[in-house]
Amino acid sequence: MLAFTADLHGEWLDVYDKLPLGTEALFICGDAQPIRSEEDLALIPAPKKYLNLGDFFLYWEERYVPVPTYFFLGNHEPFLWLHPYEKEGPKEIIKNLWILRRSGVIELCGLKIAYLSRVFSSRTYFEGEVWDPEKETRSKKSKLAGRFTPKDVNELLSAVVKVDKVDILALHENPNYCSDERGKELYQAIVKRIQPRVIICGHMHTSLREEFAGIPLIGIGQKEIVLQCDLPLKRKNSMVAK
């Protein structure tokens, strides 16, 4: 059985404590904030209320997490230290903990999951203002690090055409609440191309059950556990791609 969560903001112990027996894997939809030290904390472009050391360092010291865990990045992360691992993703950072690439497709527990990390920004997507940690000299952190790029979307769509169907589209941002209309239109185009059975996302810190572009959408509350068996995975005839 696969479990989903989002927005740990450094508080990992609570989530593992809440996982039901029989959980085979955990998928985190961004803002996990794996913080090893105060130095990592200083790398996060986030409001002060999200800048807590948390408890991930306990797992880091033991070099494992108790359940196979897969995560992609949200918009409040220690991007600089995670960047080399993300480039090689899926990459096992410590035992059982895998960081995914910026976008792609992965199969877990019999489900094909397409995923897109980060959130939309017109500055990054349309104006080409991208933070490159390998070239950046002005700052060790930037809000732009938490924005996805056209390359991320293109790589997602290229990965999707290699599979026969997508069960879940996992995002960090809830597209219903993207404040930029061009962002909403982009998300609609992505969903239309992928035709997932369900969309699952975090970012809002609120448990939501709605639709986007005619597809059921599960918004995960902060550290909420959503189980594979609770997802609306039956595909309506009208949603089948032609």
Secondary structure as the mmCIF struct_conf table of DSSP 4:
data_model
#
loop_
_struct_conf.conf_type_id
_struct_conf.id
_struct_conf.beg_label_comp_id
_struct_conf.beg_label_asym_id
_struct_conf.beg_label_seq_id
_struct_conf.end_label_comp_id
_struct_conf.end_label_asym_id
_struct_conf.end_label_seq_id
STRN STRN1 LEU A 2 THR A 5
TURN_TY1_P TURN_TY1_P1 HIS A 9 GLY A 10
HELX_RH_AL_P HELX_RH_AL_P1 TRP A 12 LYS A 18
HELX_LH_PP_P HELX_LH_PP_P1 LEU A 19 PRO A 20
TURN_TY1_P TURN_TY1_P2 LEU A 21 GLY A 22
STRN STRN2 ALA A 25 CYS A 29
BEND BEND1 GLY A 30 GLY A 30
BEND BEND2 SER A 37 SER A 37
HELX_RH_AL_P HELX_RH_AL_P2 GLU A 38 LEU A 41
TURN_TY1_P TURN_TY1_P3 ALA A 42 LEU A 43
BEND BEND3 ALA A 46 ALA A 46
HELX_RH_3T_P HELX_RH_3T_P1 LYS A 48 TYR A 50
BEND BEND4 ASP A 55 ASP A 55
HELX_RH_AL_P HELX_RH_AL_P3 PHE A 56 GLU A 62
TURN_TY1_P TURN_TY1_P4 ARG A 63 ARG A 63
STRN STRN3 TYR A 64 PHE A 72
BEND BEND5 ASN A 75 GLU A 77
HELX_RH_AL_P HELX_RH_AL_P4 PHE A 79 LYS A 87
TURN_TY1_P TURN_TY1_P5 GLU A 88 GLU A 88
BEND BEND6 PRO A 90 PRO A 90
STRN STRN4 LYS A 91 ILE A 99
BEND BEND7 ARG A 102 ARG A 102
STRN STRN5 SER A 103 LEU A 108
TURN_TY1_P TURN_TY1_P6 CYS A 109 GLY A 110
STRN STRN6 LEU A 111 LEU A 116
BEND BEND8 ARG A 118 ARG A 118
STRN STRN7 VAL A 119 VAL A 119
HELX_RH_AL_P HELX_RH_AL_P5 SER A 122 TYR A 125
TURN_TY1_P TURN_TY1_P7 PHE A 126 GLU A 127
TURN_TY1_P TURN_TY1_P8 PRO A 133 LYS A 135
BEND BEND9 ARG A 138 ARG A 138
BEND BEND10 LYS A 140 LYS A 140
HELX_RH_3T_P HELX_RH_3T_P2 LYS A 143 GLY A 146
STRN STRN8 ARG A 147 ARG A 147
HELX_RH_AL_P HELX_RH_AL_P6 PRO A 150 VAL A 160
TURN_TY1_P TURN_TY1_P9 VAL A 161 LYS A 162
BEND BEND11 VAL A 163 ASP A 164
BEND BEND12 ASP A 167 ASP A 167
STRN STRN9 ILE A 168 LEU A 171
BEND BEND13 HIS A 172 GLU A 173
HELX_RH_3T_P HELX_RH_3T_P3 PRO A 175 TYR A 177
BEND BEND14 SER A 179 ASP A 180
HELX_RH_AL_P HELX_RH_AL_P7 GLU A 181 ILE A 194
BEND BEND15 ARG A 197 ARG A 197
STRN STRN10 VAL A 198 CYS A 201
BEND BEND16 HIS A 203 MET A 204
BEND BEND17 THR A 206 THR A 206
STRN STRN11 LEU A 208 PHE A 212
TURN_TY1_P TURN_TY1_P10 ALA A 213 GLY A 214
STRN STRN12 ILE A 215 GLY A 219
HELX_LH_PP_P HELX_LH_PP_P2 ILE A 220 GLY A 221
TURN_TY1_P TURN_TY1_P11 GLN A 222 LYS A 223
STRN STRN13 VAL A 226 LEU A 227
HELX_RH_3T_P HELX_RH_3T_P4 GLN A 228 ASP A 230
BEND BEND18 LEU A 231 LEU A 231
HELX_LH_PP_P HELX_LH_PP_P3 LYS A 234 LYS A 236
HELX_RH_3T_P HELX_RH_3T_P5 ASN A 237 MET A 239
BEND BEND19 VAL A 240 VAL A 240
#
